[in-house]
Amino acid sequence: MAELEHNYNEDSIRSLEPREHIRLRPGMYIGKLGDGSSADDGIYILVKEVIDNSIDEHVMGFGKTIDIKISDHKVQVRDYGRGIPLGKVIDCVSKINTGGKYDSKAFQKSVGLNGVGTKAVNALSSQFRIQSVRDGQMKAAEFERGVLTNDLPLEQTSQRNGTLTVFTPDDTIFKNYQYNVDYLENQIWNYAYLNAGLTINFNGKKYHSENGLLDLLLNKSDKEGHRYDVIHLKGTDIELALTHGNDYGEEYYSFVNGQYTTMGGTHLAAFREAVVKTVREHYKKDYDAADIRASIIGAISLRVQEPVFESQTKTKLGSIDMGPDGPTVRGYINDFVREHLDNYLHKNPVTAEALKKRIEQSERERKDMAGVKKLANQRAKKANLHNRKLRDCRMHFNEDKHENSLLSTLFITEGDSASGSITKSRNVDTEAVFSLRGKPLNCFGLKKKVVYENEEFNLLQHALNIEEGLEGLRYNRVVIATDADVDGMHIRLLLLTFFLQFFPDLVRNGHVFILETPLFRVRNKKETIYCYNETEKQEAIQKLGKKPEITRFKGLGEISPDEFGKFIGDNIKLKPVILHKDATIQKILSYYMGKNTPDRQQFIIENLKIEKDIVEEVYA
């Protein structure tokens, strides 16, 4: 300690250029790095930062089309706005805190107001090209890892005005990454919903919406399950849509200035509060807030002047006010909902009656479950959850402000042997382990009462802390870690059914993953290769040659803690559970987990030989 103190002097202090700082601490600018398996991984933030600039041009009335192409690791975004002023093209993508959005008259309600976005993309890309066209002239520049390599001269062109950005994320920072098309499509659809009339062409496919958030709810939820027609309301700086369905939980999509705020914020809290207040006043009855919001499906988009977000990735709004001289976010939303939702319910008595019946149904179900819930909570305390079932970690999602809380992970394992191996090799700061006892109950078609009556489900619910919704979720990633055999696949399917049946928002919000573990280990005296399928095994055999030793892992419990550390650390392979746009939970569950129908029997016959693929296809 004395030696360390002695060496702490002026030479220990370093000053970094902005580009160096971005590359040394990328998490401060784009959140966690990741490999593309999670929707909030850094490679998607890079894409978003570039598209945001094009969206801002459209919002201000310049450009109705954006062309996006992503092939392998190369990203191209071309808009048809005004184009960056030609004399400032290089500065706008390389000099920190430089941009047109400091001029509030030019960009009143923009997303990127801090002048960092495209500079971070530039610094974190192995190749970056910016090209601007304005009134028959074009200026372009090329960079490598944020360093200017080619300052191209001004030239004449017949191209339309606008900006082209081309970049390749640096694979020395984003290791083993891959873009997930489902995440990209979801991101692009959100841009389309929030900008009615805008056309986005992505890899040859057209994305367009004429009805904004109304289209969003119709496309992202089960239309057949809606208890009444979607209520769609629009104001100067606000748009919202809402209905009620039959699924458990609350389903929300919240946006600020076109930014998808996945973690909500002041605007979503105000929306939830305003709906409760308005409903109580309209029906003149003091309904429980939980009964009003149960099974709600809602979306809100707000335009705020100079928004304040709680992080650079802008996933949670922290703004208290609508602008420097405007009302509070809470007051603005409350006033709008009170007036317009109440008017709508008065003018549409059929909708008002359907809403009332849905609330009263939730009320009956809650009261029916109250006794069971109390006893289950008492049992959970007696079970001593944190000693018997859960090996917890130190950092938790929604509890810790540290960026590593985004890495907080709960592995759900089958049996003590697998949980023991993962427990010994895990990162105790960010990785927890929950051990299942036997196969979970098939809960398809059952009421939520079963969550409290079934000990395994009840303890898992408490471990995740999702009894009252996702606000208290303790882990950003919930990873199902089961063997790649028949029993393991069955347990995986039963767990997915549990989450989709009772906590669908956990899946919708991208928190559920499947752990991919190697099936084979191929090694010789010099090298060891872990293979996740037969093809990789054959490639490894050819590479190592001369009859290498081949081990087939039959279960997770057979993998030693030392080896497990290589699979759940930096090289972890997670397969996200994604609900496609046109997939509805009840149809999926009834088809795969319900009674045997002729269609289902035929499916089983045709796919029996590839059982693993069946499970993956069910929730693809």
ZAMARGU-4260 file (C-alpha; in steps of 0.2 Angstrom, whole numbers, plus 5000, padded with zeros to 4 digits):
<rodrens>
0) 5000/5000/5000 | 5014/5012/5004 | 5022/5008/4987 | 5006/5012/4978 | 5005/5028/4988
5) 5023/5033/4984 | 5020/5030/4965 | 5005/5041/4965 | 5011/5057/4957 | 5009/5069/4943
10) 5014/5056/4930 | 4998/5046/4936 | 4986/5059/4930 | 4981/5057/4912 | 4971/5068/4900
15) 4962/5059/4886 | 4956/5066/4870 | 4937/5063/4867 | 4940/5050/4854 | 4952/5041/4866
20) 4939/5042/4881 | 4925/5035/4870 | 4935/5020/4865 | 4942/5017/4883 | 4925/5019/4891
25) 4912/5015/4878 | 4899/5010/4891 | 4897/5029/4896 | 4891/5033/4878 | 4882/5017/4872
30) 4878/5007/4888 | 4884/4989/4888 | 4894/4982/4873 | 4886/4964/4871 | 4887/4953/4856
35) 4870/4957/4848 | 4860/4945/4858 | 4851/4958/4868 | 4841/4973/4861 | 4850/4986/4871
40) 4868/4980/4866 | 4879/4993/4859 | 4879/4989/4841 | 4860/4993/4840 | 4863/5010/4849
45) 4876/5014/4836 | 4863/5011/4822 | 4850/5021/4832 | 4861/5036/4834 | 4863/5038/4816
50) 4845/5035/4812 | 4840/5047/4825 | 4848/5061/4815 | 4838/5056/4799 | 4822/5055/4809
55) 4825/5073/4816 | 4826/5079/4798 | 4810/5071/4794 | 4801/5078/4809 | 4806/5095/4804
60) 4799/5093/4787 | 4814/5088/4777 | 4814/5070/4769 | 4800/5057/4768 | 4811/5042/4765
65) 4826/5034/4774 | 4835/5020/4766 | 4844/5007/4778 | 4855/4993/4773 | 4864/4981/4785
70) 4874/4966/4778 | 4885/4956/4789 | 4893/4970/4800 | 4892/4985/4788 | 4878/4998/4791
75) 4872/5011/4778 | 4859/5024/4782 | 4854/5037/4768 | 4841/5051/4772 | 4835/5064/4760
80) 4834/5079/4772 | 4844/5095/4770 | 4861/5087/4772 | 4875/5092/4784 | 4882/5110/4780
85) 4896/5105/4769 | 4909/5115/4778 | 4905/5106/4794 | 4904/5088/4789 | 4920/5083/4797
90) 4917/5092/4813 | 4899/5086/4815 | 4906/5068/4816 | 4922/5070/4825 | 4922/5085/4836
95) 4913/5081/4853 | 4899/5093/4857 | 4898/5099/4840 | 4881/5099/4830 | 4866/5109/4825
100) 4855/5104/4839 | 4861/5117/4851 | 4851/5129/4841 | 4834/5126/4849 | 4825/5135/4835
105) 4832/5123/4822 | 4829/5107/4833 | 4815/5111/4846 | 4811/5094/4851 | 4825/5083/4845
110) 4832/5067/4853 | 4851/5070/4852 | 4855/5086/4860 | 4872/5083/4868 | 4883/5082/4852
115) 4890/5065/4856 | 4880/5052/4845 | 4888/5051/4829 | 4905/5055/4836 | 4903/5039/4847
120) 4898/5029/4832 | 4914/5036/4822 | 4926/5032/4837 | 4919/5015/4839 | 4919/5010/4821
125) 4934/5002/4812 | 4928/5010/4796 | 4917/5026/4795 | 4911/5036/4780 | 4901/5052/4780
130) 4894/5060/4765 | 4883/5075/4763 | 4874/5082/4748 | 4867/5100/4747 | 4861/5109/4731
135) 4872/5100/4718 | 4888/5098/4729 | 4894/5084/4739 | 4907/5083/4753 | 4913/5066/4760
140) 4926/5060/4773 | 4932/5044/4779 | 4938/5038/4796 | 4946/5023/4805 | 4942/5021/4823
145) 4938/5040/4824 | 4954/5046/4815 | 4952/5055/4799 | 4960/5045/4785 | 4953/5053/4769
150) 4947/5071/4767 | 4938/5070/4750 | 4937/5086/4740 | 4921/5095/4737 | 4913/5089/4720
155) 4898/5092/4709 | 4884/5079/4710 | 4866/5076/4703 | 4861/5066/4719 | 4847/5072/4730
160) 4850/5082/4745 | 4853/5072/4761 | 4866/5062/4771 | 4874/5045/4769 | 4882/5037/4784
165) 4892/5020/4782 | 4900/5012/4796 | 4907/4995/4803 | 4907/4993/4822 | 4925/4989/4828
170) 4927/4970/4831 | 4941/4974/4844 | 4928/4982/4855 | 4912/4973/4850 | 4918/4955/4850
175) 4910/4941/4841 | 4895/4952/4837 | 4880/4948/4826 | 4865/4959/4821 | 4849/4951/4825
180) 4836/4955/4811 | 4821/4954/4823 | 4828/4968/4834 | 4832/4979/4819 | 4815/4976/4812
185) 4807/4981/4829 | 4818/4996/4830 | 4813/5002/4813 | 4794/4998/4815 | 4795/5009/4830
190) 4802/5024/4820 | 4788/5021/4807 | 4774/5021/4820 | 4781/5037/4828 | 4782/5046/4811
195) 4766/5043/4802 | 4769/5045/4783 | 4788/5041/4784 | 4794/5027/4773 | 4809/5017/4779
200) 4817/5005/4767 | 4827/4992/4776 | 4836/4978/4766 | 4823/4979/4752 | 4808/4979/4764
205) 4796/4994/4766 | 4791/5000/4783 | 4777/5013/4784 | 4762/5018/4795 | 4748/5030/4792
210) 4740/5029/4809 | 4754/5030/4822 | 4752/5022/4839 | 4735/5015/4833 | 4745/5004/4821
215) 4757/5000/4834 | 4745/4992/4846 | 4735/4983/4832 | 4752/4975/4826 | 4760/4971/4842
220) 4745/4964/4852 | 4732/4951/4849 | 4718/4960/4840 | 4706/4946/4844 | 4709/4947/4862
225) 4706/4966/4863 | 4691/4969/4875 | 4686/4985/4865 | 4692/4995/4850 | 4709/5004/4853
230) 4707/5021/4860 | 4718/5033/4850 | 4720/5051/4855 | 4732/5064/4848 | 4737/5082/4854
235) 4750/5095/4849 | 4765/5086/4858 | 4756/5070/4864 | 4749/5054/4856 | 4742/5039/4865
240) 4733/5023/4862 | 4726/5010/4874 | 4715/4995/4876 | 4713/4980/4887 | 4717/4962/4883
245) 4716/4945/4892 | 4735/4943/4896 | 4742/4945/4913 | 4752/4960/4917 | 4753/4978/4910
250) 4760/4980/4892 | 4767/4998/4888 | 4776/5006/4874 | 4783/5023/4878 | 4792/5036/4868
255) 4800/5053/4870 | 4804/5063/4854 | 4804/5047/4844 | 4816/5038/4857 | 4809/5021/4863
260) 4811/5023/4882 | 4812/5004/4886 | 4813/5009/4905 | 4799/5021/4905 | 4802/5037/4915
265) 4792/5052/4921 | 4780/5051/4906 | 4775/5033/4908 | 4773/5035/4926 | 4761/5050/4923
270) 4752/5040/4909 | 4748/5026/4921 | 4743/5038/4935 | 4732/5048/4923 | 4722/5033/4917
275) 4718/5028/4935 | 4712/5045/4940 | 4702/5047/4924 | 4693/5030/4925 | 4689/5033/4944
280) 4682/5050/4940 | 4672/5044/4925 | 4664/5029/4934 | 4663/5038/4950 | 4670/5023/4959
285) 4686/5021/4968 | 4693/5006/4959 | 4710/4999/4965 | 4723/5005/4953 | 4729/4987/4950
290) 4712/4982/4944 | 4711/4997/4932 | 4728/4993/4924 | 4727/4974/4924 | 4729/4968/4906
295) 4731/4985/4899 | 4739/4988/4883 | 4745/5006/4881 | 4757/5017/4871 | 4762/5035/4873
300) 4773/5046/4863 | 4778/5063/4870 | 4787/5078/4862 | 4798/5087/4875 | 4809/5102/4873
305) 4827/5099/4878 | 4823/5081/4886 | 4833/5075/4900 | 4837/5056/4900 | 4844/5046/4914
310) 4858/5039/4903 | 4867/5042/4887 | 4857/5028/4879 | 4841/5037/4883 | 4831/5023/4889
315) 4822/5032/4903 | 4816/5050/4904 | 4820/5060/4919 | 4813/5077/4913 | 4801/5085/4926
320) 4795/5099/4914 | 4789/5099/4896 | 4802/5113/4892 | 4810/5128/4900 | 4794/5138/4901
325) 4781/5124/4900 | 4770/5114/4912 | 4777/5098/4921 | 4776/5082/4911 | 4765/5075/4925
330) 4753/5090/4924 | 4752/5090/4905 | 4749/5072/4903 | 4736/5072/4917 | 4726/5086/4910
335) 4726/5079/4892 | 4721/5061/4898 | 4707/5068/4910 | 4699/5079/4896 | 4701/5068/4880
340) 4699/5050/4888 | 4684/5055/4898 | 4676/5063/4882 | 4680/5048/4872 | 4671/5036/4885
345) 4656/5048/4886 | 4655/5048/4867 | 4658/5029/4865 | 4646/5020/4878 | 4650/5003/4871
350) 4668/5005/4875 | 4665/5012/4892 | 4654/4997/4897 | 4667/4985/4890 | 4681/4994/4900
355) 4671/4993/4916 | 4667/4975/4914 | 4686/4971/4912 | 4690/4981/4927 | 4677/4972/4938
360) 4683/4955/4931 | 4701/4960/4937 | 4694/4965/4954 | 4685/4948/4957 | 4701/4939/4952
365) 4712/4949/4964 | 4700/4946/4978 | 4698/4928/4975 | 4717/4926/4975 | 4720/4937/4991
370) 4720/4923/5003 | 4731/4911/4993 | 4743/4925/4990 | 4746/4929/5008 | 4749/4911/5012
375) 4761/4909/4998 | 4771/4924/5003 | 4772/4917/5021 | 4778/4900/5014 | 4791/4909/5003
380) 4799/4917/5019 | 4799/4900/5028 | 4807/4892/5013 | 4822/4904/5016 | 4823/4907/4997
385) 4840/4915/4997 | 4849/4901/5005 | 4840/4886/4998 | 4835/4890/4980 | 4844/4906/4975
390) 4863/4910/4975 | 4862/4929/4972 | 4873/4941/4965 | 4878/4959/4971 | 4872/4970/4957
395) 4853/4971/4952 | 4843/4978/4938 | 4832/4992/4943 | 4841/4994/4960 | 4859/4999/4955
400) 4863/5014/4944 | 4880/5006/4939 | 4881/5002/4921 | 4885/4984/4925 | 4868/4981/4932
405) 4863/4979/4914 | 4873/4963/4915 | 4863/4956/4930 | 4858/4939/4925 | 4849/4925/4933
410) 4852/4907/4927 | 4838/4895/4930 | 4845/4877/4931 | 4838/4860/4933 | 4845/4851/4948
415) 4859/4853/4960 | 4874/4847/4949 | 4871/4860/4935 | 4868/4874/4947 | 4884/4869/4957
420) 4895/4871/4942 | 4888/4887/4936 | 4888/4894/4954 | 4907/4890/4956 | 4911/4898/4939
425) 4900/4913/4939 | 4904/4931/4941 | 4897/4935/4959 | 4894/4953/4955 | 4882/4951/4941
430) 4877/4932/4939 | 4864/4923/4951 | 4858/4905/4950 | 4841/4898/4954 | 4840/4879/4955
435) 4824/4870/4950 | 4818/4854/4958 | 4811/4843/4945 | 4800/4847/4931 | 4789/4863/4932
440) 4770/4861/4931 | 4762/4864/4914 | 4753/4879/4918 | 4744/4882/4901 | 4726/4888/4903
445) 4728/4889/4922 | 4724/4905/4932 | 4737/4915/4941 | 4732/4907/4957 | 4743/4893/4953
450) 4759/4904/4954 | 4756/4906/4972 | 4750/4888/4975 | 4765/4880/4966 | 4781/4881/4977
455) 4793/4882/4963 | 4783/4895/4953 | 4781/4905/4969 | 4799/4905/4974 | 4805/4909/4956
460) 4792/4924/4956 | 4800/4930/4972 | 4818/4928/4966 | 4814/4939/4951 | 4803/4951/4961
465) 4790/4953/4948 | 4774/4949/4958 | 4769/4967/4956 | 4776/4970/4938 | 4793/4973/4930
470) 4797/4989/4940 | 4805/4978/4953 | 4814/4966/4941 | 4830/4961/4949 | 4839/4954/4934
475) 4840/4961/4916 | 4843/4944/4909 | 4833/4929/4914 | 4842/4914/4906 | 4835/4896/4905
480) 4850/4885/4907 | 4844/4867/4904 | 4852/4851/4896 | 4851/4849/4877 | 4842/4832/4879
485) 4823/4828/4879 | 4820/4831/4897 | 4830/4848/4896 | 4820/4854/4881 | 4804/4849/4890
490) 4809/4859/4905 | 4813/4874/4894 | 4797/4873/4886 | 4787/4872/4902 | 4797/4887/4909
495) 4793/4897/4893 | 4775/4893/4895 | 4776/4899/4913 | 4783/4916/4908 | 4772/4919/4893
500) 4756/4913/4903 | 4758/4924/4918 | 4772/4937/4915 | 4772/4940/4896 | 4779/4957/4898
505) 4795/4949/4904 | 4797/4941/4887 | 4790/4956/4877 | 4803/4967/4885 | 4818/4956/4879
510) 4823/4949/4896 | 4822/4930/4893 | 4836/4920/4885 | 4841/4902/4882 | 4859/4898/4887
515) 4868/4889/4873 | 4881/4877/4879 | 4893/4866/4869 | 4888/4849/4864 | 4906/4843/4860
520) 4923/4847/4866 | 4937/4843/4852 | 4955/4844/4858 | 4972/4839/4856 | 4988/4843/4866
525) 4989/4860/4859 | 4971/4867/4857 | 4953/4864/4863 | 4938/4869/4853 | 4920/4869/4860
530) 4907/4865/4847 | 4888/4869/4848 | 4882/4858/4834 | 4888/4843/4822 | 4894/4855/4809
535) 4906/4864/4821 | 4912/4847/4827 | 4917/4841/4810 | 4925/4858/4806 | 4935/4856/4823
540) 4940/4838/4818 | 4947/4844/4801 | 4956/4859/4809 | 4965/4849/4823 | 4967/4833/4813
545) 4976/4816/4818 | 4961/4809/4828 | 4958/4822/4842 | 4949/4818/4858 | 4930/4821/4856
550) 4919/4823/4871 | 4900/4823/4870 | 4893/4833/4885 | 4877/4824/4890 | 4871/4837/4903
555) 4877/4853/4911 | 4882/4844/4927 | 4895/4835/4917 | 4904/4852/4912 | 4917/4856/4925
560) 4916/4874/4934 | 4933/4878/4925 | 4925/4875/4908 | 4909/4883/4913 | 4918/4899/4916
565) 4922/4900/4898 | 4904/4898/4892 | 4896/4911/4904 | 4909/4925/4904 | 4914/4936/4890
570) 4910/4922/4877 | 4893/4918/4883 | 4881/4913/4870 | 4863/4918/4873 | 4848/4915/4861
575) 4835/4928/4865 | 4816/4923/4866 | 4808/4934/4854 | 4789/4936/4850 | 4787/4940/4831
580) 4776/4955/4826 | 4762/4943/4820 | 4763/4930/4835 | 4750/4930/4848 | 4754/4922/4865
585) 4737/4913/4867 | 4738/4905/4849 | 4756/4900/4852 | 4752/4892/4869 | 4736/4883/4864
590) 4744/4876/4848 | 4759/4869/4857 | 4754/4866/4875 | 4735/4863/4873 | 4725/4848/4868
595) 4731/4837/4853 | 4723/4843/4837 | 4725/4836/4820 | 4736/4850/4815 | 4747/4848/4830
600) 4748/4829/4828 | 4754/4832/4810 | 4767/4845/4816 | 4774/4833/4828 | 4775/4819/4815
605) 4784/4830/4803 | 4796/4837/4816 | 4799/4823/4828 | 4817/4820/4822 | 4822/4838/4825
610) 4816/4840/4843 | 4828/4854/4848 | 4822/4864/4833 | 4804/4862/4837 | 4807/4870/4854
615) 4817/4885/4846 | 4804/4887/4833 | 4789/4888/4845 | 4796/4904/4853 | 4805/4911/4837
</rodrens>
